[in-house]
Amino acid sequence: MARKENADTAAETGRLKQIALTYKMTRRADKKVGLVVAGVGIVTFGVFLAIGFLVGHPIYLGILGFILAFLAMAIVFGRRAERAAFGQMEGQPGAAAAVLENVGRGWSTTPAVAMNRSQDVIHRAVGKAGIVLVAEGNPNRLKGLLAAEKKKMARIVIDVPVHDIIVGDGEGQVPLKKVRTTMLKLPRVLSGPQVTAANDRLRAMGDLMSNMPLPKGPMPKGMRMPRGGKMR
């Protein structure tokens, strides 16, 4: 019993620390986040309390207003925190890969399946909507990189629809903050077993990281082998 209580206390402390850390990170990009969130809570509670006095049930509506005020504050804070996080990630290499990692259940993601010398990169996600190639970098160079990746996959997954998303703010591109929403709006055309089969075939094909050859000759001083890696 004592262990369970200690575990619950530790989990609660961890959640509070996470909220505090998120607030600090958000406030760096959004100086008004504290005022806005507090204002939403006060206004929501005030409105319900005023209605309570008008109808003769201030305690009942006051309690309801407090609960709804807390909920409204959480929603507003979450949205502003998400907006601040995307603002900090935008333009950073690998930002799209970070978004894909949090796209939701039912998606299997593989970062950096293709890359060129200019560090334009393509990430892959597989789900019930099919295969989604998410590209970040120079749009003109990415067109050729996407075409090459689709050609390579066409030999492995003929019957699976392939969508491509170029991350950016230009015409025909998708802003980083809308990548997840765009993917979730795609029509679901595959069953669970079909998604698993497509994933297995693509993994058998390999990707940029797994196909990258190890340098010949002695290993440089201080260089570590990746976990699970073997010398060839």
C-alpha positions in Angstrom: 0.0 0.0 0.0 2.8 2.4 1.0 4.6 1.5 -2.3 1.6 2.4 -4.3 1.2 5.7 -2.5 4.9 6.5 -3.1 4.5 5.6 -6.8 1.4 7.9 -7.1 3.2 10.7 -5.4 6.2 10.3 -7.7 4.0 10.3 -10.8 2.2 13.4 -9.6 5.5 15.2 -8.9 6.7 14.2 -12.4 3.6 15.6 -14.0 4.0 18.9 -12.1 7.6 19.2 -13.2 6.7 18.4 -16.8 4.0 21.2 -16.7 6.5 23.6 -15.2 9.1 22.8 -17.8 6.6 23.1 -20.6 5.5 26.5 -19.2 9.1 27.8 -19.1 9.8 26.6 -22.7 6.5 28.2 -23.9 7.1 31.5 -22.1 10.4 31.9 -23.9 8.5 32.2 -27.2 5.2 33.5 -25.9 5.7 36.1 -23.2 2.0 36.6 -22.7 1.1 33.0 -22.1 0.7 33.4 -18.3 -1.6 36.4 -18.6 -3.7 34.9 -21.4 -4.2 31.6 -19.6 -5.0 33.3 -16.3 -7.4 35.7 -18.1 -9.3 32.8 -19.7 -9.7 31.2 -16.3 -10.9 34.3 -14.5 -13.3 35.3 -17.2 -14.8 31.8 -17.5 -15.2 31.5 -13.7 -16.6 35.0 -13.4 -19.2 34.4 -16.1 -20.6 31.3 -14.5 -20.5 32.9 -11.0 -22.5 35.9 -12.3 -25.0 33.6 -13.9 -25.3 31.7 -10.6 -26.2 34.9 -8.7 -28.7 35.8 -11.4 -30.5 32.4 -11.2 -30.1 32.0 -7.4 -27.6 29.2 -7.5 -24.2 30.8 -7.0 -22.5 27.9 -5.2 -23.6 25.3 -7.8 -22.6 27.4 -10.8 -19.5 28.6 -9.0 -18.2 25.1 -8.6 -19.2 24.3 -12.3 -17.5 27.5 -13.4 -14.3 26.6 -11.5 -14.1 23.2 -13.2 -14.8 24.6 -16.6 -12.3 27.5 -16.0 -9.6 25.0 -15.3 -10.5 23.0 -18.4 -10.5 26.1 -20.6 -7.1 27.1 -19.1 -5.6 23.7 -19.9 -6.9 23.8 -23.5 -5.6 27.3 -24.2 -2.2 26.6 -22.6 -1.9 23.4 -24.6 -2.6 25.1 -27.9 -0.2 28.0 -27.1 2.5 25.5 -26.0 2.1 23.5 -29.2 2.3 26.7 -31.3 5.5 27.8 -29.4 7.1 24.4 -29.9 6.4 24.4 -33.6 7.7 28.0 -33.8 11.0 26.8 -32.2 11.3 23.7 -34.4 10.5 25.4 -37.7 13.5 25.6 -40.0 15.5 23.2 -37.9 16.9 20.1 -39.6 14.9 17.0 -38.6 11.9 19.0 -37.4 9.5 17.0 -39.6 10.9 13.8 -38.1 10.0 15.0 -34.6 6.4 15.7 -35.8 6.1 12.3 -37.3 7.2 10.6 -34.0 4.1 12.2 -32.4 1.6 11.7 -35.3 -0.4 9.2 -33.3 -1.2 5.5 -33.0 -1.5 3.4 -36.1 1.5 5.0 -37.9 4.9 3.5 -38.2 7.6 6.1 -39.0 11.1 5.9 -40.3 13.2 9.0 -40.3 15.7 9.9 -43.1 15.0 7.2 -45.6 16.6 9.4 -48.3 19.0 12.3 -48.2 21.2 14.2 -50.6 24.5 16.1 -50.2 22.6 19.3 -49.5 20.9 17.6 -46.6 17.5 17.7 -48.1 15.8 14.7 -46.4 12.8 12.5 -46.8 11.1 10.7 -43.9 8.5 7.9 -44.3 5.3 7.1 -42.4 3.1 4.0 -43.0 -0.5 3.8 -41.8 -4.0 2.9 -43.0 -3.8 5.9 -45.4 -0.9 4.2 -47.2 2.7 5.5 -47.4 3.4 9.2 -46.7 6.7 10.6 -47.7 7.4 13.8 -45.7 10.2 15.9 -47.3 12.1 18.9 -45.8 14.6 21.1 -47.6 14.8 22.9 -50.9 11.6 22.2 -52.8 13.3 22.1 -56.2 15.8 19.5 -55.2 13.2 17.5 -53.2 11.2 16.8 -56.3 13.9 14.7 -57.8 14.6 13.0 -54.4 10.9 12.2 -54.0 10.7 10.8 -57.5 13.7 8.5 -56.9 12.3 7.3 -53.6 8.9 6.5 -55.2 10.6 4.6 -58.0 12.5 2.5 -55.5 9.4 1.8 -53.5 7.3 0.9 -56.6 9.2 -2.3 -57.0 8.3 -3.4 -53.4 4.8 -2.0 -52.7 2.9 -1.8 -55.9 -0.6 -1.9 -54.4 -0.2 0.7 -51.7 -1.1 4.4 -52.2 1.8 6.8 -51.8 1.4 10.5 -50.7 4.1 13.1 -50.5 4.2 16.2 -48.3 6.8 18.9 -48.7 7.2 20.9 -45.5 7.2 24.7 -46.0 5.2 27.8 -46.3 5.2 28.1 -50.1 2.6 27.2 -52.7 1.8 23.5 -52.7 3.7 23.0 -49.4 2.4 22.1 -45.9 3.5 24.2 -42.8 5.2 22.1 -40.1 2.3 22.7 -37.7 -0.2 21.3 -40.2 1.7 18.1 -41.2 0.1 15.9 -38.5 -3.4 17.2 -39.3 -2.9 16.7 -43.1 -1.8 13.1 -42.5 -4.8 12.3 -40.3 -7.2 13.7 -42.9 -6.0 11.3 -45.6 -8.6 8.6 -46.4 -8.0 5.2 -44.8 -7.8 2.6 -47.5 -5.7 -0.2 -45.9 -6.5 -2.8 -43.3 -4.2 -3.6 -40.3 -2.7 -6.7 -41.9 -2.0 -4.7 -45.2 -0.2 -2.0 -43.2 1.9 -4.6 -41.5 2.8 -6.3 -44.8 3.7 -3.0 -46.4 5.9 -2.2 -43.4 7.7 -5.5 -43.6 8.4 -5.1 -47.3 9.8 -1.6 -46.8 12.0 -2.7 -43.9 13.3 -5.5 -46.0 14.2 -2.9 -48.7 16.2 -1.0 -46.0 16.7 2.7 -45.6 19.4 5.3 -45.8 20.8 4.6 -42.3 20.8 0.8 -42.5 22.4 0.9 -45.9 25.1 3.4 -45.0 28.5 1.6 -45.3 30.9 1.6 -42.5 34.2 3.3 -43.2 37.1 1.1 -44.2 40.3 0.9 -42.2 40.8 1.3 -38.4 38.1 3.0 -36.4 39.0 6.6 -35.5 39.9 7.3 -31.9 37.0 8.0 -29.7 34.4 6.7 -32.2 31.8 4.3 -30.8 30.0 1.6 -32.6 26.2 1.9 -32.5 24.4 -0.4 -30.1 23.8 -3.7 -31.7 26.2 -2.9 -34.5 28.9 -5.4 -35.6 32.2 -5.0 -37.3 32.3 -6.3 -40.8 
